[in-house]
Amino acid sequence: MSQETVAKQESMGGALGLEMRSGKITKVGSTKRIQELNGLLHGTRPSIDIQRVRVYTKVFRETEGEPELQRRYKASAEMYRSFKPVIYDHERLAGWAADKIRACQLALEIHAHWIGDDLDQLENRMYDPFIIPEEYRDELKEVHLPYWKDQTVVALMLKRLPIDPTLVMSGPCTTIENYLTNVGSHFIADFWTLLDRGIVGTYDIAQEKLKNLDLDDPQSFDKQIFYKGISDVCLAMKDYATHYADAAAEKAAAETDIIRKQELLEMEALMRWVPWNAPRNFYEAIEMVWLAIMFQFMEGAGPSQTLSRFDQYMYPFYKKGLEDGTLTPELALEYIEELYIKLTANPWIVSTARSYLVGGYYRYSHLDVGGLTKHGRDASNELSYLCLRAMRHVKTNAPTVSLLLHQKTPDSLLYEACALSAEGMGHPSFFNCETLYAMLSHKTGGLHGTGPYTREQLLEYAGPVGCTETGVGGLQFGHTESTTVNVAACSNMVFSDGEKNGKLVNARTGDPATLKTYEEYENAVKEQIKHTIKLAHIGSTVGEQIIAEKFALPTYTIFSRGAVEGGQDVTRGGAYCNVGPTIVISGFGTLFDSMAAVKKVVYVDKEATMADVRAALGANFEGYEDLRAKLVKAPKYGNNDDFADSIAAEMWTYVSEEIRKLKAYLGHYIDPSIKTVQTNVGLGEGTDATANGRLAGTPISDTMSASQQADTHGPTAAALSYGKLDFPIYTNGTILNMWVSRSELIEDDLDERGDDGEVMLGLPHLQTPDTTYSPPVYKEAGMTNFANLIRTMLNDMGIYHIQFNTVDKKTLLDAQAHPENYPTLIVRVAGYSVYWSDLGTKTQNDVISRTAHNF
């Protein structure tokens, strides 16, 4: 790394990546217009906007004593009405969630407990820095933070928890921090109904319900507040669009360029029609989709506003446009690329403490292609290919594009997805439709029950939300990423009898030296995990109660099918299916390997005692190098070894069943999932040495994948291990990371390529003479093996999800040493992709440490 780069990293931190991506290098896309917008995106520093804060503080101060639902709805409506429009050159899709591109609204009623401490370091912190004008900083300190600091979920939680908060807020084995700072995250809007009837359809329903209320019924008083509030928010969304139309008209009047003037006039007409009315063409429909996502950003509840089955609900508009001559595939591609830029340009803000764990500003938007129709037929169409191709042109890290794979998926679509994956951006993810449906069939149903969804609903609306959580468009609301349980840390509690640093923090399972059989040891591990799950459940239940009382979300309610008709906000149970708060498992690979090592070394080979292992862990293996070597040598999950895999299958099932027994505050059952984002790094820092030979403070295993460097027998053996697990019982989804080296899939890149080398089956040739995209040379054998591996793992083995890094390790190592040479390098971390230079060094090292497979 050059001395200049080192100096910049020390002084700028994460801002270095932003600086490196400024300029011509990021001006990529299929047209000149998209290239300029992409350049604007990367040339603009993320910043803080306080328009929303001002509105909420003002409205809540003026409405002291009024019902909480009424106050929230009034604030939401006022926010939309008071927003100042922003229109940039080259834009055709209108709307920003803040006062400029790449700006973020603050939601102090959720984040005030940490914003106050972080305010002075936001601009200069190491990762995810945000520009904040001095006058905003002063206003926040003097006016807004004092009002909100005692009203957040965290502040209220500390007053209500019936147990020690340090055990659950961010405890040694569990944390509910993400749940407490994201009261409405991970959501799929009802795009189908929205595109069919517009916002006016919801407004008309609310007005009709209001008119027919029987005021002699005591229940009608709450309903009256609800329907008046929903009506007002609907009208405010219309006002938001009208203000944009006026701004576009004003800019058009001053514009001298004939083409740009016409575009602005079309934008004006667009915003006078949508979102109030149902869209009539592709341009209006994609604007409607963007506004639905953007309004959720503005509501400020959390990340992961998901687009879901975009190629399905948008296809009728695409087909009509081709038929009437108002649309071409190239123009549709351009609109999709602009949508991707818009999604990337809306950053997520987290605390400084969490910024290096979930860095990259990413908001976990998700877009699916493929899947099945409600009649069970292959649903792929030309838009499916265009969505994949758009990412190859525009090269943004949002949205996460995914392929919903099934037995009937055409090879051409799978190969198109593999071609995108081979290029090394971490897109797309691959999901098994039937396993998705099986998970959702039992979602919220408990240990032996079923969920509320019909098969037809699943076929038409089901898809992943956020990283990989299971969702159904318009029919589901709740926290699909809530409480995290670190099962690797739980296993350590057996050796400390539930203590950490001399304090009792978990279950008492006795002196480990008294565990005479492996079965006794296994039961002790299960007891520690069960106790941690109980702690997590207590904390999340209190949080759910607080959110239902004080954090109503009218925007999410408007976009939930049936919620307005039923007269109930989604935070209070108004969705067709209420889910969460879920329990997320982290560190499974470390747990499986630790238990396998103890079984092998202590109980089978009798080469050490439990007392020996306890002493070795307490010393972080210093002086116990021989014992550590034996533990490391023991069988490992991820190699098709039944010794380890049978333990994995047993613990996999046990943990799921313990979670699915639990009920939530709103009456449904809790769903388990496996995902870690980047938190396996942070959780590892607080986890002592583990019995698989892992050293204290190092990352635990990520997602449900094998431990780093433990899967040594190739991709087929790894796949066979994973395929032994029962995926549908994790009703909130699982993540599986794998690595296939780029050199297996792509020849050395050439500067110029014709169309002969492209994996482009199923998509007509696109006329994009101005594009910056030049396809690489694919290796036919490697790409065939890659596609076959995916088919086998998902369609034959029933694995729910898989995502790939395909960047060669040597490239990542060089990028770590010379980041200035890789300004736009994107990698897959967990359920999302992020720019390499935006990641913390510890997370970079964790990604590099994963096993790279060769065919």
HUVENQUI-V657654 format. One record per backbone hydrogen bond with DSSP energy under -0.5 kcal/mol. CO is the residue of the C=O (numbers start at 1). NH is the residue of the N-H. E is the energy in kcal/mol with one decimal. If there is no record, write none. Layout:
# HUVENQUI-V657654
CO;NH;E, CO;NH;E
This chain:
# HUVENQUI-V657654
2;6;-2.5, 3;7;-2.5, 4;8;-2.1, 5;9;-2.6, 6;10;-2.3, 7;11;-1.6, 8;12;-2.9, 8;13;-0.5, 9;13;-1.9, 12;15;-2.0, 13;16;-1.8, 14;17;-0.6, 14;18;-1.0, 15;19;-2.3, 16;20;-2.6, 17;21;-1.6, 19;22;-1.3, 23;26;-1.4, 24;27;-1.9, 26;28;-2.1, 29;772;-1.7, 31;35;-2.1, 32;36;-2.1, 33;37;-2.1, 34;38;-2.6, 35;39;-2.1, 36;40;-2.2, 37;41;-2.5, 38;42;-2.2, 39;43;-1.7, 40;44;-0.6, 41;44;-1.0, 46;131;-2.9, 47;104;-2.3, 49;106;-1.1, 50;54;-2.4, 51;55;-1.9, 52;56;-2.6, 53;57;-2.6, 54;58;-2.2, 55;59;-2.9, 56;60;-2.4, 57;61;-2.0, 58;62;-1.8, 59;63;-1.0, 61;64;-0.7, 63;66;-2.4, 67;71;-2.0, 68;72;-2.4, 69;73;-2.2, 70;74;-2.3, 71;75;-2.3, 72;76;-2.3, 73;77;-2.3, 74;78;-2.5, 75;79;-2.1, 76;80;-1.8, 77;81;-2.1, 78;82;-2.2, 79;83;-0.7, 80;83;-0.6, 83;85;-0.6, 88;91;-1.4, 100;103;-1.3, 102;47;-1.6, 104;49;-2.7, 107;110;-2.0, 107;111;-2.4, 108;112;-2.0, 111;114;-1.8, 111;115;-2.4, 112;116;-1.3, 114;118;-1.9, 115;119;-1.8, 118;121;-1.8, 118;122;-1.0, 119;122;-0.7, 121;125;-1.2, 122;130;-1.9, 126;14;-5.4, 131;48;-2.3, 133;136;-0.5, 133;137;-2.2, 134;138;-2.5, 135;139;-2.0, 136;140;-2.6, 137;141;-2.2, 138;142;-2.4, 139;143;-2.7, 139;144;-1.3, 140;145;-3.0, 143;147;-0.5, 144;147;-0.5, 144;148;-1.9, 145;149;-2.2, 148;151;-2.4, 148;152;-0.5, 152;156;-2.3, 153;157;-2.7, 154;158;-2.2, 155;159;-0.7, 156;160;-1.0, 157;160;-0.8, 157;161;-2.5, 164;167;-1.8, 165;168;-1.3, 165;169;-3.1, 168;176;-1.1, 169;176;-0.7, 169;177;-0.6, 173;486;-3.0, 174;171;-2.2, 175;484;-2.8, 176;180;-1.9, 177;181;-0.9, 178;181;-0.7, 179;182;-1.0, 182;185;-0.7, 187;189;-0.6, 187;306;-2.6, 188;474;-2.3, 189;191;-2.1, 190;194;-2.3, 191;195;-2.8, 192;196;-1.0, 193;197;-2.3, 194;198;-2.3, 197;201;-0.8, 198;201;-0.9, 198;202;-0.8, 199;203;-2.4, 200;204;-2.8, 201;205;-1.6, 202;206;-2.4, 203;207;-2.5, 204;208;-2.3, 205;209;-2.6, 206;210;-2.3, 207;211;-2.3, 208;212;-1.5, 210;213;-1.2, 213;215;-0.8, 214;217;-2.1, 216;218;-0.6, 217;220;-2.1, 218;221;-1.1, 219;223;-1.5, 220;224;-2.6, 221;225;-1.8, 222;226;-2.3, 223;227;-3.1, 224;228;-2.3, 225;229;-2.2, 226;230;-2.9, 227;231;-2.1, 228;232;-2.1, 229;233;-2.3, 230;234;-2.4, 231;235;-2.3, 232;236;-2.1, 233;237;-2.1, 234;238;-1.7, 235;239;-2.2, 236;240;-2.5, 237;241;-1.9, 238;242;-2.4, 239;243;-2.6, 240;244;-1.6, 241;245;-2.5, 242;246;-2.5, 243;247;-2.0, 244;248;-2.6, 245;249;-2.3, 246;250;-2.2, 247;251;-2.2, 248;252;-2.4, 249;253;-2.0, 250;254;-1.0, 251;255;-0.9, 252;255;-0.7, 257;261;-2.5, 258;262;-2.0, 259;263;-2.0, 260;264;-2.3, 261;265;-2.1, 262;266;-2.2, 263;267;-2.1, 264;268;-2.2, 265;269;-2.2, 266;270;-2.4, 267;271;-2.5, 268;272;-1.3, 269;273;-0.7, 270;273;-1.0, 270;274;-2.7, 273;277;-2.7, 275;199;-2.6, 276;200;-2.6, 281;285;-2.3, 282;286;-2.7, 283;287;-1.6, 284;288;-2.1, 285;289;-2.2, 286;290;-2.2, 287;291;-2.6, 288;292;-2.1, 289;293;-1.9, 290;294;-3.0, 291;295;-3.0, 292;296;-1.2, 293;297;-1.8, 294;298;-2.3, 295;299;-2.0, 296;300;-1.0, 296;301;-0.7, 297;300;-0.8, 301;183;-0.6, 301;184;-1.1, 303;186;-2.1, 304;187;-2.1, 304;306;-0.8, 306;189;-0.7, 308;310;-2.5, 308;368;-3.1, 309;312;-1.4, 309;313;-1.8, 310;314;-1.8, 312;316;-0.6, 314;317;-0.5, 314;318;-1.9, 315;319;-3.2, 316;320;-2.1, 317;282;-0.5, 317;321;-2.0, 318;322;-2.1, 319;323;-2.1, 320;324;-2.5, 321;325;-0.8, 321;326;-1.1, 321;327;-1.6, 328;332;-2.5, 329;333;-2.5, 330;334;-1.9, 331;335;-2.3, 332;336;-2.4, 333;337;-2.4, 334;338;-2.1, 335;339;-2.2, 336;340;-2.2, 337;341;-2.0, 338;342;-2.5, 339;343;-2.3, 340;344;-2.1, 341;345;-1.8, 343;346;-1.0, 345;102;-1.0, 345;347;-0.7, 351;354;-0.6, 351;355;-1.3, 352;356;-0.6, 354;357;-1.4, 354;358;-2.4, 361;348;-1.5, 363;304;-4.1, 365;400;-2.7, 366;307;-2.5, 366;308;-1.2, 367;402;-2.5, 368;311;-1.0, 369;404;-2.9, 371;379;-2.6, 373;376;-2.2, 377;373;-2.6, 381;384;-1.1, 381;385;-1.0, 382;386;-2.0, 383;387;-2.5, 384;388;-1.3, 385;389;-2.9, 386;390;-2.7, 387;391;-1.0, 388;392;-1.1, 389;393;-1.5, 390;394;-2.8, 391;395;-2.0, 397;833;-0.6, 399;401;-0.7, 400;367;-3.1, 401;428;-0.8, 401;429;-1.8, 402;369;-2.3, 402;404;-0.5, 403;405;-1.0, 403;431;-2.7, 404;371;-2.1, 405;433;-2.7, 406;409;-1.6, 410;413;-0.7, 410;414;-1.8, 411;415;-3.0, 412;416;-1.9, 413;417;-2.2, 414;418;-2.6, 415;419;-2.4, 416;420;-1.7, 417;421;-2.4, 418;422;-2.6, 419;423;-0.9, 420;423;-0.8, 420;425;-0.6, 421;424;-1.7, 429;403;-2.9, 430;802;-2.1, 431;405;-3.2, 431;433;-0.7, 432;436;-2.2, 433;437;-2.6, 434;438;-2.2, 435;439;-2.4, 436;440;-2.3, 437;441;-2.0, 438;442;-0.6, 439;442;-1.1, 440;443;-0.9, 441;451;-3.4, 442;445;-2.0, 444;669;-1.6, 445;449;-0.7, 454;458;-2.0, 455;459;-2.5, 456;460;-1.9, 457;461;-2.8, 458;462;-1.8, 461;473;-2.3, 463;471;-1.6, 465;469;-1.0, 469;465;-3.0, 471;463;-2.4, 472;475;-1.5, 472;476;-0.7, 474;561;-2.4, 475;577;-1.7, 477;579;-2.6, 478;480;-0.9, 479;582;-1.5, 482;179;-0.9, 483;584;-4.1, 484;175;-1.9, 484;486;-0.5, 485;487;-1.1, 485;586;-2.6, 486;490;-1.8, 487;491;-1.9, 488;492;-1.1, 489;493;-1.0, 490;493;-0.8, 491;494;-1.1, 492;495;-1.2, 492;496;-0.8, 493;497;-0.6, 493;498;-2.6, 496;499;-1.0, 498;505;-2.8, 498;506;-1.8, 500;503;-1.6, 503;500;-2.4, 503;505;-0.6, 507;509;-0.7, 511;514;-2.2, 512;515;-1.7, 514;516;-1.2, 517;521;-1.9, 518;522;-3.2, 519;523;-2.3, 520;524;-1.8, 521;525;-2.3, 522;526;-2.4, 523;527;-2.2, 524;528;-2.0, 525;529;-2.3, 526;530;-2.9, 527;531;-2.2, 528;532;-1.9, 529;533;-2.6, 530;534;-1.9, 531;535;-2.0, 532;536;-2.6, 533;537;-2.4, 534;538;-2.2, 535;539;-2.2, 536;540;-2.5, 537;541;-2.0, 538;542;-1.9, 539;543;-2.0, 540;544;-2.4, 541;545;-2.0, 542;546;-2.1, 543;547;-2.4, 544;548;-2.2, 545;549;-1.6, 546;550;-2.3, 547;551;-2.3, 553;557;-1.8, 554;558;-2.5, 555;559;-1.5, 557;560;-1.4, 559;190;-2.1, 559;561;-0.5, 560;563;-1.4, 560;564;-0.6, 562;566;-2.0, 563;567;-0.8, 563;568;-1.7, 564;567;-0.8, 569;572;-1.5, 569;574;-1.5, 570;573;-1.4, 577;477;-1.9, 579;479;-0.7, 582;483;-2.2, 582;584;-0.5, 583;673;-1.7, 584;485;-3.1, 585;675;-0.8, 586;487;-1.8, 586;488;-0.7, 587;591;-2.3, 588;592;-3.2, 589;593;-2.3, 590;594;-2.1, 591;595;-2.6, 592;596;-2.3, 593;597;-2.3, 594;598;-2.4, 595;599;-2.4, 596;600;-2.5, 597;601;-2.9, 598;602;-2.1, 598;603;-1.3, 599;604;-2.0, 600;605;-3.2, 601;607;-2.7, 601;608;-0.9, 609;613;-2.2, 610;614;-2.6, 611;615;-2.2, 612;616;-2.5, 613;617;-2.6, 614;618;-2.2, 615;619;-1.5, 616;621;-3.2, 617;620;-1.3, 619;622;-1.8, 621;624;-2.0, 624;628;-2.6, 625;629;-2.3, 626;630;-1.7, 627;631;-2.4, 628;632;-2.8, 629;633;-1.8, 630;634;-0.9, 631;634;-0.6, 636;639;-0.7, 640;642;-0.6, 641;644;-0.7, 641;645;-3.0, 642;646;-2.3, 643;647;-0.6, 644;648;-2.2, 645;649;-2.6, 646;650;-1.9, 647;651;-2.5, 648;652;-2.7, 649;653;-1.9, 650;654;-2.3, 651;655;-2.5, 652;656;-1.6, 653;657;-2.4, 654;658;-2.2, 655;659;-1.7, 656;660;-2.6, 657;661;-0.8, 659;662;-1.9, 660;447;-0.7, 662;670;-2.6, 664;667;-1.6, 668;664;-3.7, 671;583;-1.8, 672;732;-2.4, 673;585;-2.8, 674;735;-1.2, 676;679;-3.1, 678;681;-1.9, 678;682;-0.7, 679;683;-3.5, 680;684;-1.2, 680;700;-1.8, 681;685;-1.4, 682;686;-0.9, 683;686;-0.6, 684;687;-1.3, 684;697;-0.8, 686;688;-0.5, 687;697;-2.1, 690;693;-2.0, 694;690;-1.6, 695;698;-1.5, 701;587;-0.6, 702;705;-1.4, 703;588;-0.6, 707;710;-2.5, 707;711;-0.7, 710;712;-1.4, 714;718;-2.0, 715;719;-2.6, 716;720;-2.4, 717;721;-1.9, 718;722;-2.4, 719;723;-2.4, 721;724;-1.4, 722;725;-1.6, 725;727;-1.0, 726;729;-0.6, 727;730;-2.2, 729;731;-1.3, 730;733;-2.5, 733;674;-1.9, 735;704;-2.0, 736;803;-2.1, 738;805;-1.8, 739;853;-3.1, 741;744;-1.8, 742;745;-1.9, 742;746;-2.7, 745;779;-3.1, 754;757;-0.6, 755;758;-1.4, 757;778;-0.7, 758;760;-1.2, 760;763;-1.4, 766;768;-1.3, 768;771;-1.6, 776;778;-0.7, 777;747;-3.3, 778;780;-0.7, 779;783;-2.8, 780;784;-2.1, 781;785;-2.5, 782;786;-2.3, 783;787;-2.5, 784;788;-2.5, 785;789;-2.4, 786;790;-2.0, 787;791;-2.5, 788;792;-2.7, 789;793;-2.6, 790;794;-2.4, 791;795;-1.7, 791;796;-1.2, 792;796;-0.7, 792;797;-1.9, 793;799;-2.1, 794;798;-1.1, 800;432;-2.9, 802;430;-2.5, 803;738;-2.2, 805;740;-2.0, 806;742;-0.5, 808;811;-0.8, 808;812;-1.6, 809;813;-2.6, 810;814;-2.0, 811;815;-2.5, 812;816;-2.0, 813;817;-1.6, 814;818;-3.0, 818;821;-2.2, 819;822;-1.8, 822;825;-1.2, 825;836;-3.0, 827;829;-0.5, 827;834;-2.4, 832;829;-2.3, 832;830;-0.9, 834;827;-2.5, 835;838;-1.8, 836;839;-1.5, 840;844;-2.6, 841;845;-2.7, 842;846;-1.8, 843;847;-2.5, 844;848;-2.5, 845;849;-1.8, 846;850;-0.5, 847;850;-1.2, 851;853;-0.6, 853;741;-1.5
